[in-house]
Amino acid sequence: MEKMTMRNVWIGVDVGTTGVRAIAYRADGMKLAFDEAFYPLSTPHPDWAEEDPLEIIQATEKVIRKTGEQLVSKGITPQGIALSTIMHTFMPLDTAHQPIAPMMTWADSRSGEIVQELRQDTTFSKALYRRTGCPVHACYPFPKILWLKRRQRSLFDKMAYVGSIKDYLFFMLTGEWVIDHSTASTSGMYCEETMDWDEEAVAYLGLSRDRLPRPVSTTHSEPMNAAASKRLGMPEGIPVVIGATDGVLVNVGIGAVHQGQLSATIGTSGAIRMLTQKPMVDEKMRTWCYNLVDGMWVSGGAINNGGMILRWMRDEVLGYTEEDMKRLGVDAYDLMTMQAEHVPAGAGGLLLLPCFTGERAPYWNSDLRGLFFGLSLNTKRSHMIRATLEGICFSLKAVYEALLDFGKVQDIRVSGSFTKSPLWMQILADVLGHEITLPDNSEGAAYGAAVLGFISVGALSSIADTAALVHPKQVYRPQAKTQETYRALYDIFEHVYWNLQKEFAQIASFQDRIS
């Protein structure tokens, strides 16, 4: 490994669903500067979840600029910038590679009806899954593009290029239109065997190859162009590494890089993942498989409904306004945690099925909706808060059980905003029945992106180097009595899902009609 100096500083940029952060790192994981910004998620219809890509670009450039200014004030010039972005985004681009419609996010399930149609053809859906590693689901760009073709044909015909937030951001910074293998592998139209666009999927959509960006390595870099350098206050020509997606980079960022190590994340959404040396898919089609770097893949499953459901609880049920919290001098989430701590495990028999935006793994059902089960006259707001924390963990457990088929779990490392809550982490340990480790670097994707930058210049040899750079900060061990409670409730949780399939479809259809 190259000797680390203050020259070896990279800015890792993590573009999330509702916010972006830029963090400057040394190769040993030390943070030197940080900035973040936020942008709104629009839901104009029940199944829609879209964003303005220009707002994301502006926020991203702002945090890069601010982080760079902090480094300059310390006499440090960054060696480069590396990118991490959310998965499964799609937006049509014009001939100048600029968006002509809002960006559909992973949470957008407007193509749900089309997905149900595709899944009726089990031969097609299974073959597509085996080739791409992506179950047929509304989160993926594949059905999103098909929806555009069928429902907004004029816009589909105007689409010169198929875009995602990753290739659009990289284009804005470098002027080059390419996509990393990792992001491409999360589209539902990328063949894992050939590591290129899947010919059958592309043909099914009626696309030509020239409308798709060229897939490149996750360590691929291009120099920042003059216009971007001026906007960001960066040296002209500074390398920009295209990076990977936030989901797979979390493993790298928290040092979960060996066989048997899992990463568990709860942010806006949530996920559990494990690294594999080859593409691995599940015969029951419960999990996905995406590329990380050459010769390394990530198998796992993501849930739609993570921290966003706790935010819904805060805003819509509890009505904790920003003004109220300022007046009280407390953080809304801290207050919610305090309330939940006064309720025993199991929330008095109250269950939350937290599928407010349908669900991805392991059910892959866009018709799912949220459900409180077990309400009584004794139910208080504190029970609802606790049931929300527990219900999100139950969703992760369903994914975790699918991953157990891939091998023995040695270690589970955690990241995401939920790590700010010791109560929530203890709940997860109890629900999974396995100890979980909070590493000293829980930024995950931002550091993972920076690692790819360091690899690109030889400051690190491989992602495996992070295992020695990330250390345990705290370990949460499952409690036997609480485990027993959660095992009983999880059985009910699963039965509620499987026994209400018809009703979920009916209510989703009803909501579509009245929207």
Secondary structure as the mmCIF struct_conf table of DSSP 4:
data_model
#
loop_
_struct_conf.conf_type_id
_struct_conf.id
_struct_conf.beg_label_comp_id
_struct_conf.beg_label_asym_id
_struct_conf.beg_label_seq_id
_struct_conf.end_label_comp_id
_struct_conf.end_label_asym_id
_struct_conf.end_label_seq_id
HELX_LH_PP_P HELX_LH_PP_P1 GLU A 2 MET A 4
TURN_TY1_P TURN_TY1_P1 MET A 6 ARG A 7
STRN STRN1 VAL A 9 VAL A 15
BEND BEND1 THR A 17 THR A 18
STRN STRN2 GLY A 19 ARG A 26
TURN_TY1_P TURN_TY1_P2 ALA A 27 ASP A 28
BEND BEND2 GLY A 29 GLY A 29
STRN STRN3 LYS A 31 PHE A 38
STRN STRN4 SER A 42 SER A 42
BEND BEND3 PRO A 44 HIS A 45
TURN_TY1_P TURN_TY1_P3 PRO A 46 ASP A 47
STRN STRN5 GLU A 50 GLU A 51
HELX_RH_AL_P HELX_RH_AL_P1 PRO A 53 SER A 73
TURN_TY1_P TURN_TY1_P4 LYS A 74 GLY A 75
BEND BEND4 GLN A 79 GLN A 79
STRN STRN6 GLY A 80 THR A 85
BEND BEND5 MET A 87 HIS A 88
STRN STRN7 PHE A 90 PHE A 90
STRN STRN8 MET A 91 LEU A 93
TURN_TY1_P TURN_TY1_P5 THR A 95 ALA A 96
BEND BEND6 HIS A 97 HIS A 97
STRN STRN9 PRO A 99 PRO A 99
BEND BEND7 ILE A 100 ALA A 101
HELX_LH_PP_P HELX_LH_PP_P2 PRO A 102 PRO A 102
STRN STRN10 MET A 103 MET A 104
TURN_TY1_P TURN_TY1_P6 TRP A 106 ALA A 107
TURN_TY1_P TURN_TY1_P7 ARG A 110 SER A 111
HELX_RH_AL_P HELX_RH_AL_P2 GLY A 112 GLN A 120
HELX_RH_AL_P HELX_RH_AL_P3 THR A 122 THR A 132
BEND BEND8 GLY A 133 GLY A 133
BEND BEND9 VAL A 136 VAL A 136
TURN_TY1_P TURN_TY1_P8 ALA A 138 CYS A 139
BEND BEND10 TYR A 140 TYR A 140
HELX_RH_AL_P HELX_RH_AL_P4 PRO A 141 ARG A 151
HELX_RH_AL_P HELX_RH_AL_P5 ARG A 153 LYS A 158
STRN STRN11 TYR A 161 GLY A 163
HELX_RH_AL_P HELX_RH_AL_P6 ILE A 165 THR A 174
BEND BEND11 GLY A 175 GLY A 175
STRN STRN12 VAL A 178 ASP A 180
HELX_RH_AL_P HELX_RH_AL_P7 HIS A 181 ALA A 184
TURN_TY1_P TURN_TY1_P9 SER A 185 GLY A 188
STRN STRN13 TYR A 190 CYS A 191
TURN_TY1_P TURN_TY1_P10 GLU A 192 MET A 195
STRN STRN14 ASP A 196 TRP A 197
HELX_RH_AL_P HELX_RH_AL_P8 GLU A 199 LEU A 205
TURN_TY1_P TURN_TY1_P11 GLY A 206 GLY A 206
HELX_RH_3T_P HELX_RH_3T_P1 ARG A 209 ARG A 211
BEND BEND12 LEU A 212 LEU A 212
HELX_LH_PP_P HELX_LH_PP_P3 PRO A 213 PRO A 213
STRN STRN15 ARG A 214 VAL A 216
TURN_TY1_P TURN_TY1_P12 THR A 218 THR A 219
STRN STRN16 SER A 221 PRO A 223
HELX_LH_PP_P HELX_LH_PP_P4 MET A 224 ASN A 225
HELX_RH_AL_P HELX_RH_AL_P9 ALA A 226 LEU A 232
TURN_TY1_P TURN_TY1_P13 GLY A 233 GLY A 233
TURN_TY1_P TURN_TY1_P14 GLU A 236 GLY A 237
STRN STRN17 PRO A 239 THR A 245
HELX_RH_AL_P HELX_RH_AL_P10 ASP A 246 GLY A 253
TURN_TY1_P TURN_TY1_P15 ILE A 254 GLY A 255
BEND BEND13 HIS A 258 HIS A 258
TURN_TY1_P TURN_TY1_P16 GLN A 259 GLY A 260
STRN STRN18 GLN A 261 ILE A 266
BEND BEND14 GLY A 267 SER A 269
STRN STRN19 GLY A 270 THR A 276
BEND BEND15 GLN A 277 LYS A 278
TURN_TY1_P TURN_TY1_P17 GLU A 283 LYS A 284
STRN STRN20 TRP A 288 VAL A 293
TURN_TY1_P TURN_TY1_P18 ASP A 294 GLY A 295
STRN STRN21 MET A 296 ILE A 303
BEND BEND16 ASN A 304 ASN A 304
BEND BEND17 GLY A 306 GLY A 306
HELX_RH_AL_P HELX_RH_AL_P11 GLY A 307 TRP A 312
HELX_RH_PI_P HELX_RH_PI_P1 MET A 313 LEU A 318
HELX_RH_AL_P HELX_RH_AL_P12 GLU A 322 LEU A 328
TURN_TY1_P TURN_TY1_P19 GLY A 329 GLY A 329
BEND BEND18 VAL A 330 VAL A 330
HELX_RH_AL_P HELX_RH_AL_P13 ALA A 332 GLU A 341
TURN_TY1_P TURN_TY1_P20 HIS A 342 HIS A 342
BEND BEND19 VAL A 343 VAL A 343
TURN_TY1_P TURN_TY1_P21 ALA A 345 GLY A 346
HELX_RH_3T_P HELX_RH_3T_P2 ALA A 347 GLY A 349
STRN STRN22 LEU A 351 LEU A 353
TURN_TY1_P TURN_TY1_P22 PHE A 356 THR A 357
STRN STRN23 GLU A 359 GLU A 359
TURN_TY1_P TURN_TY1_P23 ALA A 361 TYR A 363
STRN STRN24 ASN A 365 ASN A 365
TURN_TY1_P TURN_TY1_P24 SER A 366 ASP A 367
STRN STRN25 LEU A 371 PHE A 373
BEND BEND20 GLY A 374 GLY A 374
TURN_TY1_P TURN_TY1_P25 LEU A 377 ASN A 378
HELX_RH_AL_P HELX_RH_AL_P14 ARG A 381 LEU A 403
HELX_RH_3T_P HELX_RH_3T_P3 LEU A 404 PHE A 406
STRN STRN26 ASP A 411 SER A 415
BEND BEND21 GLY A 416 GLY A 416
HELX_RH_3T_P HELX_RH_3T_P4 SER A 417 LYS A 420
HELX_RH_AL_P HELX_RH_AL_P15 PRO A 422 LEU A 432
TURN_TY1_P TURN_TY1_P26 GLY A 433 GLY A 433
BEND BEND22 HIS A 434 HIS A 434
STRN STRN27 ILE A 436 PRO A 439
BEND BEND23 ASP A 440 ASP A 440
TURN_TY1_P TURN_TY1_P27 GLY A 444 GLY A 444
HELX_RH_AL_P HELX_RH_AL_P16 ALA A 445 SER A 456
TURN_TY1_P TURN_TY1_P28 VAL A 457 GLY A 458
BEND BEND24 ALA A 459 SER A 461
HELX_RH_3T_P HELX_RH_3T_P5 ILE A 463 ALA A 468
TURN_TY1_P TURN_TY1_P29 LEU A 469 LEU A 469
STRN STRN28 PRO A 472 TYR A 476
HELX_RH_AL_P HELX_RH_AL_P17 ALA A 480 ASN A 499
TURN_TY1_P TURN_TY1_P30 LEU A 500 LEU A 500
HELX_RH_AL_P HELX_RH_AL_P18 GLN A 501 ILE A 514
#
